[in-house]
Amino acid sequence: MPTMDPPRLGEPFLLTPGPLTTSFAVKQAMLRDWGSWDDDFRGLTAELRARLLEMIGPGWEAFDCVPMQGSGSFCVEAMLGSLVPRDGKVLVLVNGAYGHRAARTLDYLGRNHVLLDKGDYLPPRGSEVARMLAADPAITHVFAVHCETSSGILNPIAEIAGAVARAGRKLLIDSMSAFGALPLLAGEVPFEAFVSSANKCIEGVPGFGFVIARKQALQAAKGNSHSLCLDLHDQWVHLEKTGQWRFTPPTHSVAAFLEALHAHQAEGGVAGRAARYDRNRDTLVAEMRARGFETLLRDEWLSSIIVTFFCPADPRFSFGTFYSAMKARGFIIYPGKLTVADSFRIGCIGQLDHVVMGRVAEAAEEALAEMGVISAAPPAAALNEREKLAA
């Protein structure tokens, strides 16, 4: 893959878990207007659904793809509110903000749930899930986050799925920031449904997400939802009957997503995209560590989606100043989203390559020098806590 040039018009690179830096072709795909009821746009929707189903591999025929307007969190709520019956109970696996958000969503929906909270440093393990399911036969569903981007941790989704399947329960996955770059194959990971979003690893733009669910689950979801707009069953039935979305679709985002899907296939699909993101992460981590920064997570749990770094202990370091200095150099980074330590995040996804990631580390070094920060080393207490919890 050739070295990527900086975005046009002075745009900075978006080093976030989405929205992210998109290709010129994806941007250009939004220059045409589409009639949402027109046969041409129905064709785009049909192709979108078919291509996404193909990505889950053999066995996809038992599933269907339901796109939903809004952000990824809209899709998570649609999945939970539609596929979990009102008398169901969910075991929510938590190791960051998005597991907590799912639990809060269930509070709003009035669905019974219990948490397995692992904090910010560690993943939930299959053995822990198995014990909780054995102890509570009322649990009907398990909710897991594939890649928890508040810390960048990659959760062992296949291990978790195996434990859930052996217990005869149903797994719901938030694969928002993973699908398209991390494999999620129906024949290898037993799941009831998962959600993802247009503006993540497939490198489209914001506007909609999608739920891939077993057809049996979609059929059984009738009457479960408390929301008209987020009723997954109703959206699915309408799509099947008419080929149209129930309400105004984000037409430009859909057209851009189709372009992004074509580029994804041309890059080698999930394997090709994963290889580029892995190299991005490896370059970023190596170059940042060479400058004294340290990752929140130990190497075995680092994902290729986003990496969380401890803020330097030097009292002259200010994240706000650091953010502005990085933006001035063409890079928009993300603040931390943790409870245990001050941190910041750098995404590895989007139209970025390893050359860009090397320049990110150079910009970070320049920003620290500009601030008068002598060392990027994190507080000793933060490192000690990481090692203690990982032991």
N, C-alpha and C positions, 0 to 999 in steps of 0.2 A: 504494500500500500504506500503511495507517495506521501511525502511530508505534507502536512496540511498547512495552508496559509491562514493567517488571522482572519476572522470574519470581516466582511465588507462593512463600509460606512463607519469604521471605528468601533464596531461592536466588540465588547469584551468576550472572552470565553466564559461560559457558564459552568463553573466547577461545582455543580449541585446535583442532587439525585433527581432532577427534573422539576421544572422545564430545563432543557439543556440546549447546547449548541447544535443546531440542525444544519443540514447540507443546503447548498444553494438550490438544488433540485427540489427539495422538500418545500422551501420557501416559495419557489416559482409555481409549485402546484396549487398554491392558494390564490393565484391571480385570476382564476376563472370562477364565475358565479354558477351555482347549480340550483335547479329547482328541486326542492325536497321530495315532491311527489312524482317527479319525472322518471321515466324508465331508465335514463342514463344514470341517475343517482341511485336508483334501486340496484342497478348493476354493480355500482361501487360497494354498496352495503353487502350484497351477496358475495362478492369477491373477498371483501374484508373478513366476513364470517368464515368462509371456506378456507382461506389461507391460514387463519389463526387455528382452526381445528386441525389442519394438517401438521402444525408444529408440535402437537402433543403425541404424534406418532401412532403406531398401530393400536387399534382399539378406539380411535377417535369417533367411530360411528355411534358409540353409545352416548356421546356428549353433543351438546350444542353450544353455540356462541351467541351471547346476548349483549350487544353493545348498549351502553347507558350514557345519557348525557351527564356532564358534570365532571368533577374531579374524581380521583381515585377513591377518596373517602365516601363519595356518593355510592360507588359500586360496592364498597365494603358493607355499607348500611343496607343496600339493596339485597346483597347476598345473605346477611344475617337476618334481616327482617322477613325475607321471603322463604328461605330454606330451613330456618329453625322454627319448628311449630311453636305456638304460643305456650304450650305446656312442656317444651323442651328445656334442656339444661346444657350449657356450654362450658367446657374447660378451656379457659383462655391462657395460652402460653405467653408469658410476658418477659421480655428483656430489653425494653425500651419504650419509647413514646407511642409507637403504633400499636403495640399490644394493649397499652393502657387506653388508647383511643377506642379500640374495639370494645373493651370492657365498658367504657363510658357510653358507647353506642348501645350496647345491650341494656344498660341502665335506662336509657331513653325509651327503648323498645319494650321494656318490661319483661325481658327474658331472664330467666334464672341463670346464674353463672357463678363460677368459682375460678380463682386465679392460681397459677403456678408462676410465681414471680422470681426470676433469677437475677434481678439487678441489671447492671449495665455491662458487665464483663463476660458473662458466661451464657452458653446456650442451654435450653431445656433438653434433656436427654430422654431417649426412648424408655429407659428403665423407670425414670421418674413418672413419665406419663402413664406407663403400664400400672404402676402402683396406685396412682390416683384413680384410674379407671376401675381397677379391681375393688377399691375401697368405696366407690360411689356408683352403684348401678343406675342411678337416676340420670347420669350424664349421657346425653344422646349425641353430642357433637364436640369436636375439639377444634379450636381455632389457633392457627400458627402463622407467624410471619416468616416468610422465606428468607429475606434479607432485611434485617432491622437497621434501617439507615440512620437512626438516631445515634448509633455507635459504629455502624458499618459491619456488624457481626453477621456472618453467614450461618444460619441455623441448619442443623442436620435433618433436613426435611424428609429424606427417605427413611431414616431411622425412626423418626416420629410417626410417619405414615404407617410403617410396619407395626408399631405398637398399637396404633389406633385400630388398624384392620384386624389384628389378632384378637382385640377386645370386642370386635363386632360393632364399633362405633363409626361415626362419619367424620371425615376430616375436611375442614374448610381452610383454605390457604390464602393469605395475602401475599401474592407474588408480584406486588406492584413494581418493585424496583429490581426484580430478578428475571421475570419471564422475558425471553428473547436473548438473554446472555447466559443464563444458567438453565440446564436441562430440566424439564418437568414433563416426563413422559408417562402417559396413562398406563402403559404396560409395565412400568417399573415403580411408580409411586401411586399407590391406591388413594384416590381422593374423591370426594363428592363434588367439590367445586373449587375454583380459584378465581381470583380477580387480578387484573393488571390494568395498565393505563397507556394511553397513546403516546405520552410524552416521557417515556422512560427508555428502556433498552432497545426498543424498536426505532427510537429516534424520530418520532413524530412530534406534533405540537399539542398543547393542552386543548381540552374541549370535551373529551369523552374517555370513558374506560370501557371495560368489557368483563363479563362473567362467563367462564367456561364451566358448564355444569352438566352432570348426568341428566339425560332426558327424563328419566324416572323421577329425579328430584324436582325438576321443573314442573312436571305434571302434578306432583304431590303438593306443590307450593300454592296452589289456588286457595285464596282466602286467608293466607297467613299474614300478608303485609298490612301494616298500619298506614301505609302511605300510598296514594294513587301514583305519584310520579316515580316512586322507587319500587313499584310492584314488579318484580322480575318475571313472575308468571304472566302477567298481563302484557308486558313488553314483548316477551317471547311469543305468545299466542298471536299478537298483532303482526309481528315480523313474519311469522310463518304463514299467516293468512294473506297478507298484503305485500310483503317485501319492504314495508315502510316502517319507520320509527313512529311511535304513537304521537309524539309531540315534536316540535321543530328540531331537527338534528343540526349539529355543528358541521355544516356541509363542507366548509373550507378545511376544517381539521380532518375530516374523513378523506378528502382528496389528498391531502398532505400525507396522511397515514398510509394510503395505498402506495404512494411513491416511496415512502420509507420502507414498506414491506418488500418492494422490489429490490431496493438497495440492500436490505438485510439478506435476501436470498443470494444476491450477487456476491456478497462478502463471504458466503459460505454458511449461511444460516446461523444457528445457535453456536456451533463450534467455531466458526470464523469470527463472530462477534466476541465470543468469550476469549479467544486468543488475543485479540487486540486489547480488550479491557484488562486481561491479566498482565500483559506487558506494560500497559499504562500504570497499573498499580505497582508492579515490581519496580519500575523506574522511579515513580514518585516516592515510594517508601525508602528505597536505597538512597536517593538524592537528598531527601529530607533528613534522614538519619545521619548522613554524612555531614550535615550542617548543625547537628545537635538536637533536632526535634525527635520526639519519641511518640509512637502510636499508643493509643489507649488499649488496644487489644494485642495479645500475643499473636505470633505469626499464624498459628493453626486456625484462628478464627477470623482472619482478615478476609473480607470479600473483595471482589474486583469491581464493586459498584461505587463505594465511597469509603474513605479512610478518615478516621477521627484521630487527631493529634492533640496531645496535652498542650495547653498554653504554657509558654515559658514562665519559670518562677521569677525571673528578673522583674523587680518592681517597676521598671520603666516600660514594661510591656503593657499595652492596652489593646484589646481586640478591636475596638472601634477605629483606632489609629491604624492598626495593622490592616484591617479590612480596606480602609480608604487607600492605603499605600499599594495594596495588591490590585485594587480596581484601577488605580492610576497607571499601573503597568499592564493592564489588559486582562485581569483575571478576577472574576467574582466568585468568592468562596462563601461558605456557609458557616454560621455560628454553631456552637455546640448545642446539644439538646440533652444534656445529662444532669443528673442530680448529685453526682459524686465528685466531679472535678471540672474545673474550667477547661474548655476544649474548643476546637474548631474543626470543621470538616472540609475535605477536598474530594470532589467527585471525580471518578475516572471514566465516566460514560459520556456519550455524545460524540460529536465529530471532533475527536481529539486523538492524537497518537502519542507515542512515547517521547517524541521530540518536544512536543508541547509540554509534556509533564516535566521534562528536564528544565524547561524554561520557567515553569511554575516554581520549582525549588530555587532557581537563581533569583527570581523575583522576591521570594520569601526572605532570602539572605539579604538582599538589598533593602527590603523594608525594615528588617531588624536593625541594620546599620543606620538607617535614617532615623530610627527611633532612639538610637543610643543603647540598644539592648546588646549586652556583651555575650550572653549565653542563651541558647534556645532550650536548655535543659529544663524539664518539668520539675515541680516540687517533689522532693524525695518522698514525702508522705503519699503522694498519688501513685508513684511507682511501687511503693511498698504495699499499698492496698491492692493494686493489680496483682502482684505476685502472691499475696496472701490468699486472695480469693481464687486464683487459678491453681493453687497448690492442691 
